[in-house]
Amino acid sequence: MGATEVVLAVMLGGPQHGYEIKRVHDEWFPSGKPLAYGQVYATLSRLEKDECVEVVETKVDAGPERTVYALTDRGRQRVEHWLSEPLVDGAVSVGELVRKTVAAVRTSSDPRPMLARQRTAFLRQMHDLQQATAADPLSVLARDHVLAHLDADLRWLDRALERVADVNLEAAR
């Protein structure tokens, strides 16, 4: 999920400043990685340059100056297009875990201890997510997605361990 589109989606709720956008994002995805303030402001800057958002107000309350942004028609069209389009993973993405495993095997290192530690970390993360209470059904939906991916990653780890054993057998012959 691109931060750009999520920022636009958050802004469908009306004009907001960066702190509000970050707060709403983090509420929407409580089991996800919090959005960094720097990422919010860099995204807003790009969106302003792309004419998807515009500055509508600069507030100076008791705290720091806050610039309030609103969606333009172009920004609204962009987020509506993003929300309506299906995801297509044209190219298979190779994640860090796959790269580490392949690199370990290709450099004659034994990836099994790393894979075992990764399995433990995934199981711990799953346990923590299952124990967490969610405030609303959409938070549960997001958590279920993360849990499904962790489950798939655990199955991949099992297959990787089998294939690594096969590669080691081949190399031993």
Secondary structure, 3 states (H helix, E strand, C coil): CCHHHHHHHHHCCCCEEHHHHHHHHHHHCCCCCCCCHHHHHHHHHHHHHCCCEEEEEEEECCCCEEEEEEECHHHHHHHHHHHHCCCCCCCCCCCHHHHHHHHHHHCCCCCHHHHHHHHHHHHHHHHHHHHCCCCCHHHHHHHHHHHHHHHHHHHHHHHHHHHHHHHHHHHHC
